[in-house]
Amino acid sequence: MSKISQAKEKLQVQEFWTAKQKQSHSLHYAVSYRASFKPELPSFFMQQYLDGKNKTVFDPFGGRGTTALEANILGHKAIHNDINPLSLFIAKANQYIPTIKEMELELSKIDLTDKVQINDWDEKNLSPFYHKDTLKEILNLKKIIKKENNPVLNYIGLTALSRLHGHSDGFFSVYTFPQISITPESQNRNNLKRNQKPEYKEIKSRILSKARRSLKDSLPPFFHEFSKKNLFTNEDSRNLKSITSASCDLLITSPPFLDKVDYLKDNWLRMWFLGINEKQDITILPSVSDWSNFIHLSLKEFYRILKKGSYAVIEVGEVTQGKKIIPLDEFVVKASNNTGLRYETTFINTQKFTKLSNCWGADNNEKGTNSNRCVVFKK
Ligand SMILES: C[S@@+](CC[C@H](N)C(=O)[O-])C[C@H]1O[C@@H](n2cnc3c(N)ncnc32)[C@H](O)[C@@H]1O
């Protein structure tokens, strides 16, 4: 039987995990990330494929660290890899979860009103979003986070990332899009159209107010015992040289979908805040055959890293090109040829339409539902 007909035969379609947005641990909602999956997804597969606690769960396209965070919440260690330094910052910041008291103390020690220079670049690119006094506070915080490396400050930085732009008073910016950073030119047009200009927004209280929501659910007492053993790497999925062979018990991941998300352009304000300006090699491949080759080479590398008898779960959304739905799951199965991985099954989780669904690059199908397609392999 060909790999494609096998993929069609071995489908399991069901609502395996629920569509309820807020039922996972509140920590997962500290910051948004383009094309992230719901925490219920890694949670489901950890419960399905791991026997006992203290295992190692690996996500080679880790994004905002959903898999790593959920692994630590469930009592496992994580290996988090992503080529995007923004992803690394977010995932590492989640390694130590401070209390609100620790955050209050840290914020009370830092002076955000210190004199800073707003240069021509800031004026042109940032003043469409921020009042000059808000911008001064952001510039001060940016400088402190870059200079000092302490876990409480990193969590403050993570929370500040989530407040940079959005549509309510809880954000530092004037009304703008929360999911992606739009260009200063579009924001200028937005301001004219809405007859608005940025007002002063004090940032410390907004950071604390958001953190209170992220830290609302109690932390499992063993969380830090596992999170401190996490490994973070910033490498291309085809050559993960810092990760030892046969070192992971389960791989759960979601690769970039063809060219559906532009991580750099959509995150430019966050990149600026973290001072990330080197050129990134984030994979954006519009052609299905180039994408399949990329997945093939990545799967070979995943085979090396998995322990014998362990599973790999590769999630792909329903992606359209023009009017055509591209069955990426079938291409993933085909790409596993000659990698050593054995195809087991494909889980299709159907769920009711949610308004966040388009931001993970997946379109709604005709029945008004969304689906995650998870291809499972075994070593
Ligand atoms: C679909 S997102 C993963 C989102 C993640 N599941 C989450 O919940 O946040 C794909 C990720 O792949 C990363 N990426 C793109 N090309 C890569 C490459 N060649 N090697 C490693 N990571 C890459 C992107 O930076 C992005 O974070």
The ligand as an SDF file (V2000), in Angstrom:
LIG
                    3D

 27 29  0  0  0  0  0  0  0  0999 V2000
    3.8460   26.6100   13.7740 C   0  0  0  0  0  0  0  0  0  0  0  0
    5.0700   27.4280   14.7330 S   0  0  0  0  0  0  0  0  0  0  0  0
    5.1500   26.4490   16.1800 C   0  0  0  0  0  0  0  0  0  0  0  0
    4.2560   26.9910   17.2560 C   0  0  0  0  0  0  0  0  0  0  0  0
    4.3070   26.2000   18.5480 C   0  0  0  0  0  0  0  0  0  0  0  0
    3.6860   24.8960   18.3970 N   0  0  0  0  0  0  0  0  0  0  0  0
    3.5850   26.9660   19.6670 C   0  0  0  0  0  0  0  0  0  0  0  0
    2.6330   26.4450   20.2770 O   0  0  0  0  0  0  0  0  0  0  0  0
    3.9440   28.1310   19.8970 O   0  0  0  0  0  0  0  0  0  0  0  0
    6.5240   26.9900   13.8590 C   0  0  0  0  0  0  0  0  0  0  0  0
    7.8400   27.4470   14.4780 C   0  0  0  0  0  0  0  0  0  0  0  0
    8.9040   26.9480   13.6430 O   0  0  0  0  0  0  0  0  0  0  0  0
    9.9950   27.8580   13.7350 C   0  0  0  0  0  0  0  0  0  0  0  0
   10.9050   27.5500   12.6140 N   0  0  0  0  0  0  0  0  0  0  0  0
   10.7830   27.9390   11.3240 C   0  0  0  0  0  0  0  0  0  0  0  0
   11.7830   27.4180   10.5860 N   0  0  0  0  0  0  0  0  0  0  0  0
   12.5430   26.6540   11.4210 C   0  0  0  0  0  0  0  0  0  0  0  0
   13.6940   25.8320   11.2480 C   0  0  0  0  0  0  0  0  0  0  0  0
   14.2530   25.6690   10.0560 N   0  0  0  0  0  0  0  0  0  0  0  0
   14.1970   25.2000   12.3360 N   0  0  0  0  0  0  0  0  0  0  0  0
   13.6330   25.3550   13.5690 C   0  0  0  0  0  0  0  0  0  0  0  0
   12.5540   26.1400   13.7830 N   0  0  0  0  0  0  0  0  0  0  0  0
   11.9990   26.7600   12.7340 C   0  0  0  0  0  0  0  0  0  0  0  0
    9.3250   29.2220   13.7030 C   0  0  0  0  0  0  0  0  0  0  0  0
   10.1770   30.2010   14.2650 O   0  0  0  0  0  0  0  0  0  0  0  0
    8.0520   28.9620   14.5230 C   0  0  0  0  0  0  0  0  0  0  0  0
    8.2620   29.3460   15.8690 O   0  0  0  0  0  0  0  0  0  0  0  0
  1  2  1  0
  2  3  1  0
  2 10  1  0
  3  4  1  0
  4  5  1  0
  5  6  1  0
  5  7  1  0
  7  8  2  0
  7  9  1  0
 10 11  1  0
 11 12  1  0
 11 26  1  0
 12 13  1  0
 13 14  1  0
 13 24  1  0
 14 15  1  0
 14 23  1  0
 15 16  2  0
 16 17  1  0
 17 18  1  0
 17 23  2  0
 18 19  1  0
 18 20  2  0
 20 21  1  0
 21 22  2  0
 22 23  1  0
 24 25  1  0
 24 26  1  0
 26 27  1  0
M  CHG  2   2   1   9  -1
M  END
$$$$
